[in-house]
Amino acid sequence: MLSGEKTRAQTLLVKLFAIVPLLALVAAVPFAWGWGLGWVDIGLALFFYTLTCLGVTVGFHRHFTHGAFKATRGLRIALAVVGSMAMQGPIINWVADHRRHHAYADKEGDPHSPWLFGTSAAALAKGFWHAHMGWLFEREQTNARRFAPDLLADDDIRRIDRLFPVLTVVTLLAPAVLGGLITMSFWGALTAFFWASLVRVALLHHVTWSVNSICHMIGDRPFEARDKSANFWPLAIASMGESWHNSHHADPTCARHGVRRGQIDISARLIWIFEKLGWVYNVRWPRPERFTRKLKTPDQTAAA
């Protein structure tokens, strides 16, 4: 069921799902500061969060899933490796799932739509859980031969796909090793492992899953799309520009999701830098005439 409007209480419920866990994490920082948390931990966590998040947004999503740009072999391999270090699953399965999501967005067949159970408060909670992370526990697996045959035919990508368990170990141990070397202590390695490995991976997972759940439930919908995708600005920086989700669904192969003035899109800026360096080419930048055609009238926007 895709129709129906949410009440204020339902909208508040979704926002609480998104904000409360993050506030709890922030509140924990002053209690841990000086005992189990220091600048080295924060620096490593920010570095690995940014690195692996961009591996997913620029690599897994915009390059491998949608072909928003072409890349040199070296960069293509690097993006696949760094994206895999986000621990969101092997690259071929990730891409197949996301292509299937776009093929059936918010309809039967979408692996993680929040709109499959109705619009009551109970259905909304069930839909949020399903879209956010519940779908990951289901047995059904997307057919990669149907949705990602190009990646299955790529020897480099199939090799990296098989190396996912190894890259998982690397992404968890690298911060601990660096933390131990920088502080020259076992305690520094342990705290870096907690904050820059475990907490960093968990936070990135929830930000990514929030694009699947929150960005299909609440936010602005300035452009016409076949689904309920929405732009949710509070997640713009943490998601590196992925939360401009309505803009993305209006033009999925576009390399920039934040297409309107003031919309921060860190992933698009990195692609622009890669283009200047000659590492990417045939970049599909926004075409004003296409987005103008898809821009809703004020009445349509108010009704969305």
Buried (B, 14 or more C-beta within 10 A) or exposed (E): EEEEEBEEEBBEBBBEBBEEBBEEEEEEEEEBEEEBBBEBBBBBBEBBBBBBBBBBBBBBBBBBBBBBBEBBEEBBBBBBBBBBBBBBBBBBBBBBBBBBBBEBBBEEEBBBBBBBBEBBEEBBBBBBBBBBBBBBEEEEEBEBEEBBEEBBEBEEBBEBBEBBEEBBEBBBEBBBEBBBEBBEEEEBBBBBBBBBBEBBBEBBBBBBBBBBBBBBBBBBBBBBBEBBBBBBBBBBEBBBBBBBBBBBBBBBEBBBBBBBEEBBBBBBBBBBEBBEEEBBEEBBBBEEEBBEEBBBEEEEEEEB
